[in-house]
Amino acid sequence: IKKQVYYILIGIVLIIMASIFGNYKYKEYKYHQTYEYKLLNHGYKGEDVTKILNNFSEKEYNYFLNNDVNENYIKLLDEKYFLKKNFYKYIEYMNNNKKLDLTSVVRNINIHLDKNFYEEEFNTDVSKDTSMLVNKYYLLGSDYAPSDLVTISQTYSWGDAGSQKTRKVTYDAFLEMWNAAQEEQGYYLMVSSSYRSYQEQEIVYNNYKKTRGQKYADSIAARPGASEHQTGFALDVSRLDIGLTEYFENTYEFEYLINNAHKYGFILRYPKGKENITGYSYEPWHFRFVGKEIATFIYNNNLTLEEYIYQYVELN
């Protein structure tokens, strides 16, 4: 009996040990099926695996497993303006532009610079009103026209009486800025161009295209639908004796606008050094109303409207 009990106890112990070992092996087997183990086994560091698992879905897990380990893929996640929806675009663009840093890769993809201007066109969201984006990717329809256009007095504008118009909110902000420039420094600002309809812009663009060719036309003027002037928020501002020339940047009036326009809701829309982002040549006279808060943020961070929207206001 004692021997039987002894053998039974040994059997029980063996069963327990086998159960523990089996459970351990099963858990090990199950763990080996997890993406955490597979990614670690593939060569990714533990902290990188955590980032992958916390930021991506199964589709991306398999992408990491089916390609060589690349630290830059992980570093993309640390970029301030990384958008998950653009992950594969970042990778393709990064591989095709190996000299670019990751910040430039993320910015360029977010702004659509992986595409040629006008290659991919979208309808701009006019409901965003003063912060709507109109450029060589986001266009207005031929029937779009603001409902609150007001006439700019000839006191502040060139042209025949009643020929210059703009949105009321733009005009009110301009008058506030004009009065401040006049009272503080004695400067006299003039509006050379303001609202233009789709049809008027078509005439402007076609004239450039006919006389100088399409490449030049695209560098200096917007195609119909792609002009900010159609929004009623854009003003070409200069000095009476200078007009719309780059020499305007050498004037005290320009210096005043550069340092103060944001206080009244305006930004220099096409700044020097940002031509590859805006798609337009430098225009020291072209100011766009976006509201004081956004204008101040753009001014303080040296951004274009494209950079602001795609880096701080995610678009669908």
C-alpha positions as CSV (number, residue, x, y, z in Angstrom):
1,I,0.0,0.0,0.0
2,K,2.8,2.3,0.9
3,K,4.5,1.6,-2.4
4,Q,1.2,2.3,-4.2
5,V,0.8,5.6,-2.4
6,Y,4.4,6.4,-3.2
7,Y,3.9,5.7,-6.9
8,I,0.7,7.7,-6.9
9,L,2.4,10.7,-5.3
10,I,5.2,10.5,-7.8
11,G,2.6,10.3,-10.6
12,I,0.8,13.3,-9.3
13,V,4.0,15.2,-9.1
14,L,5.0,14.2,-12.6
15,I,1.6,15.2,-13.8
16,I,1.8,18.6,-12.1
17,M,5.3,19.1,-13.5
18,A,4.2,18.1,-16.9
19,S,1.3,20.5,-16.7
20,I,3.5,23.4,-15.6
21,F,6.0,22.6,-18.3
22,G,3.3,22.2,-20.9
23,N,1.6,25.4,-19.8
24,Y,5.0,27.2,-20.0
25,K,5.6,25.8,-23.5
26,Y,2.1,26.8,-24.6
27,K,2.6,30.3,-23.3
28,E,5.9,30.4,-25.0
29,Y,4.4,29.2,-28.2
30,K,1.6,31.7,-28.0
31,Y,4.1,34.5,-27.3
32,H,6.1,33.5,-30.3
33,Q,2.9,34.2,-32.3
34,T,2.6,37.7,-31.1
35,Y,3.8,40.7,-33.1
36,E,5.9,41.8,-30.1
37,Y,8.0,38.7,-30.3
38,K,8.2,38.7,-34.1
39,L,9.3,42.3,-34.1
40,L,11.9,41.8,-31.4
41,N,13.1,38.7,-33.2
42,H,13.3,40.7,-36.5
43,G,15.8,43.0,-34.9
44,Y,13.8,45.9,-33.5
45,K,14.6,47.2,-30.0
46,G,12.1,46.9,-27.2
47,E,11.3,50.6,-27.1
48,D,10.8,50.7,-30.9
49,V,8.5,47.7,-30.7
50,T,6.4,49.5,-28.1
51,K,6.1,52.5,-30.4
52,I,5.1,50.3,-33.4
53,L,2.5,48.4,-31.4
54,N,1.1,51.6,-29.9
55,N,0.9,53.6,-33.2
56,F,0.0,51.1,-35.9
57,S,-2.3,48.3,-36.9
58,E,-1.7,44.8,-38.1
59,K,-1.1,46.0,-41.7
60,E,1.9,48.1,-40.6
61,Y,3.2,45.4,-38.3
62,N,3.5,43.1,-41.2
63,Y,5.2,45.9,-43.3
64,F,7.9,46.2,-40.6
65,L,8.3,42.4,-40.6
66,N,8.5,42.1,-44.3
67,N,11.2,44.7,-44.7
68,D,14.6,45.3,-43.4
69,V,14.9,47.1,-40.0
70,N,15.1,50.8,-40.7
71,E,15.5,53.2,-37.7
72,N,14.1,56.1,-39.8
73,Y,10.7,54.4,-40.0
74,I,10.6,54.6,-36.2
75,K,12.0,58.1,-36.1
76,L,9.2,59.2,-38.3
77,L,6.9,58.7,-35.3
78,D,8.9,61.2,-33.3
79,E,8.3,64.0,-35.9
80,K,6.0,66.6,-34.4
81,Y,3.7,66.7,-37.5
82,F,3.7,63.0,-38.3
83,L,0.3,61.8,-39.7
84,K,-0.3,58.1,-39.6
85,K,-2.4,58.2,-42.8
86,N,0.7,59.4,-44.6
87,F,3.1,56.7,-43.3
88,Y,3.6,54.9,-46.6
89,K,3.9,58.1,-48.5
90,Y,6.6,59.3,-46.1
91,I,8.5,56.0,-46.7
92,E,8.3,56.2,-50.5
93,Y,9.3,59.9,-50.5
94,M,12.1,59.3,-48.1
95,N,13.5,56.5,-50.2
96,N,13.4,58.6,-53.3
97,N,14.9,61.7,-51.6
98,K,17.6,60.2,-49.4
99,K,19.3,63.6,-48.7
100,L,16.2,65.1,-47.1
101,D,15.9,65.1,-43.3
102,L,12.8,63.6,-41.8
103,T,11.3,66.9,-40.9
104,S,11.4,68.0,-44.5
105,V,10.0,64.6,-45.6
106,V,7.0,64.9,-43.3
107,R,6.4,68.6,-44.2
108,N,6.6,68.0,-47.9
109,I,4.2,65.0,-47.9
110,N,1.8,66.8,-45.6
111,I,1.8,69.8,-48.0
112,H,1.5,67.5,-51.1
113,L,4.9,68.4,-52.5
114,D,5.4,64.8,-53.6
115,K,3.0,65.8,-56.4
116,N,3.6,68.4,-59.1
117,F,1.5,71.6,-58.7
118,Y,-2.0,71.1,-60.2
119,E,-1.3,67.4,-60.7
120,E,-3.8,66.5,-58.0
121,E,-6.7,69.0,-57.4
122,F,-9.2,69.2,-54.6
123,N,-12.2,71.4,-53.8
124,T,-11.2,73.8,-51.1
125,D,-13.4,73.8,-48.0
126,V,-15.0,77.2,-48.1
127,S,-16.7,76.6,-44.8
128,K,-13.4,77.4,-43.1
129,D,-13.9,81.0,-44.2
130,T,-11.0,83.2,-43.2
131,S,-8.7,80.1,-42.9
132,M,-9.7,78.4,-46.1
133,L,-6.8,77.2,-48.2
134,V,-6.6,78.1,-51.8
135,N,-3.5,77.2,-53.7
136,K,-2.3,75.0,-56.6
137,Y,-3.9,71.9,-55.0
138,Y,-7.0,73.3,-53.4
139,L,-9.2,75.2,-55.8
140,L,-12.4,77.2,-55.8
141,G,-15.2,76.5,-58.3
142,S,-16.1,78.9,-61.1
143,D,-19.3,79.8,-59.4
144,Y,-17.8,80.8,-56.0
145,A,-18.1,84.4,-55.1
146,P,-18.3,86.0,-51.6
147,S,-21.7,87.4,-50.6
148,D,-20.4,90.3,-48.5
149,L,-18.1,92.1,-50.9
150,V,-17.7,95.8,-50.2
151,T,-16.2,98.6,-52.3
152,I,-12.7,99.9,-51.3
153,S,-12.6,103.7,-51.3
154,Q,-10.4,105.3,-53.9
155,T,-8.7,106.9,-50.9
156,Y,-7.0,103.6,-50.4
157,S,-7.0,102.0,-53.9
158,W,-6.0,102.4,-57.5
159,G,-8.4,102.1,-60.4
160,D,-11.8,103.5,-61.3
161,A,-14.3,104.2,-58.6
162,G,-16.0,101.0,-57.4
163,S,-13.5,98.7,-59.3
164,Q,-11.8,97.4,-56.1
165,K,-13.8,95.2,-53.8
166,T,-13.0,92.9,-50.9
167,R,-14.8,91.0,-48.1
168,K,-16.1,93.3,-45.4
169,V,-14.0,91.6,-42.7
170,T,-10.9,92.1,-44.8
171,Y,-11.7,95.7,-45.5
172,D,-12.4,96.5,-41.8
173,A,-9.0,94.9,-40.8
174,F,-7.2,96.8,-43.6
175,L,-8.7,100.1,-42.5
176,E,-7.6,99.5,-39.0
177,M,-4.0,98.7,-40.2
178,W,-4.1,101.7,-42.6
179,N,-5.0,104.1,-39.9
180,A,-2.4,102.7,-37.5
181,A,0.3,103.0,-40.2
182,Q,-0.8,106.6,-41.0
183,E,-1.0,107.7,-37.4
184,E,2.1,106.0,-36.1
185,Q,4.5,106.6,-39.0
186,G,2.7,108.7,-41.6
187,Y,2.7,105.9,-44.2
188,Y,0.2,105.8,-46.9
189,L,-0.7,102.3,-48.1
190,M,-2.6,101.6,-51.3
191,V,-4.5,98.6,-52.5
192,S,-3.5,97.7,-56.1
193,S,-5.6,94.6,-56.5
194,S,-8.3,92.9,-54.4
195,Y,-11.1,90.6,-55.3
196,R,-11.1,88.9,-58.7
197,S,-13.7,86.5,-59.9
198,Y,-12.9,83.2,-61.5
199,Q,-13.5,84.6,-64.9
200,E,-11.3,87.7,-64.3
201,Q,-8.5,85.4,-63.0
202,E,-8.9,83.3,-66.2
203,I,-8.2,86.4,-68.3
204,V,-5.1,87.4,-66.1
205,Y,-3.6,83.9,-66.3
206,N,-4.3,83.5,-70.0
207,N,-2.6,86.8,-70.8
208,Y,0.6,85.7,-69.0
209,K,0.4,82.3,-70.7
210,K,-0.1,83.8,-74.2
211,T,2.8,86.4,-73.8
212,R,5.3,84.5,-71.7
213,G,4.4,80.8,-71.8
214,Q,2.8,78.5,-69.3
215,K,5.9,77.9,-67.1
216,Y,6.2,81.7,-66.5
217,A,2.4,82.1,-66.1
218,D,2.3,79.4,-63.4
219,S,5.2,81.0,-61.5
220,I,3.6,84.5,-61.4
221,A,-0.1,83.9,-61.5
222,A,-2.7,81.4,-60.4
223,R,-4.8,79.4,-62.7
224,P,-8.5,80.2,-62.5
225,G,-9.9,78.7,-59.3
226,A,-6.5,78.7,-57.6
227,S,-6.2,82.4,-56.9
228,E,-6.6,83.7,-53.4
229,H,-8.0,86.9,-54.8
230,Q,-11.2,85.0,-55.5
231,T,-11.7,84.4,-51.8
232,G,-12.0,88.1,-51.1
233,F,-9.3,87.8,-48.4
234,A,-6.3,88.8,-50.5
235,L,-5.0,92.3,-51.0
236,D,-2.0,93.5,-53.1
237,V,-0.7,96.4,-51.1
238,S,2.1,98.8,-52.0
239,R,3.0,102.5,-52.2
240,L,1.5,104.8,-54.7
241,D,4.8,105.7,-56.4
242,I,6.1,102.1,-56.6
243,G,3.3,99.7,-57.5
244,L,3.7,96.0,-57.5
245,T,7.4,95.5,-57.8
246,E,10.0,93.7,-55.6
247,Y,11.4,97.2,-54.8
248,F,8.6,97.5,-52.4
249,E,10.5,95.3,-50.0
250,N,13.1,98.1,-49.6
251,T,10.6,100.6,-48.3
252,Y,9.7,101.6,-44.8
253,E,6.1,100.8,-45.6
254,F,7.0,97.2,-46.3
255,E,9.1,97.0,-43.2
256,Y,6.1,98.2,-41.2
257,L,3.8,95.6,-42.8
258,I,6.2,92.8,-42.2
259,N,6.4,93.7,-38.5
260,N,2.8,94.7,-37.9
261,A,0.4,93.1,-40.4
262,H,-0.2,90.1,-38.2
263,K,-1.6,92.4,-35.5
264,Y,-4.5,93.1,-37.8
265,G,-4.9,89.6,-39.1
266,F,-2.8,89.7,-42.3
267,I,0.1,87.5,-43.4
268,L,2.6,87.9,-46.2
269,R,1.3,85.1,-48.3
270,Y,4.2,84.3,-50.6
271,P,7.4,85.0,-48.7
272,K,11.0,84.8,-50.0
273,G,12.5,81.4,-49.5
274,K,9.2,79.5,-49.4
275,E,8.6,79.4,-53.2
276,N,8.8,75.6,-53.3
277,I,6.0,75.4,-50.7
278,T,3.6,78.1,-52.0
279,G,4.4,77.5,-55.7
280,Y,4.7,81.2,-56.3
281,S,7.5,83.7,-56.8
282,Y,8.2,86.0,-53.9
283,E,5.5,88.7,-53.7
284,P,6.2,91.4,-51.0
285,W,2.9,93.1,-51.8
286,H,0.5,90.1,-51.5
287,F,-1.1,90.0,-48.0
288,R,-3.9,87.6,-47.0
289,F,-6.4,88.1,-44.2
290,V,-6.6,85.0,-41.9
291,G,-7.6,86.6,-38.6
292,K,-5.4,87.9,-35.8
293,E,-4.8,84.7,-33.9
294,I,-3.7,82.6,-36.9
295,A,-1.7,85.5,-38.4
296,T,0.2,86.0,-35.1
297,F,0.9,82.3,-34.9
298,I,2.2,82.2,-38.5
299,Y,4.3,85.3,-37.9
300,N,5.9,84.0,-34.7
301,N,6.7,80.6,-36.2
302,N,7.8,81.8,-39.7
303,L,5.3,79.7,-41.5
304,T,3.3,79.8,-44.7
305,L,-0.4,79.2,-44.6
306,E,0.2,75.7,-46.1
307,E,2.6,74.8,-43.3
308,Y,0.2,76.1,-40.7
309,I,-2.7,74.1,-42.0
310,Y,-0.9,70.9,-42.7
311,Q,1.2,71.0,-39.5
312,Y,-1.3,72.4,-37.0
313,V,-4.7,71.8,-38.5
314,E,-4.9,68.3,-39.9
315,L,-6.8,68.0,-43.1
316,N,-8.8,64.9,-44.1
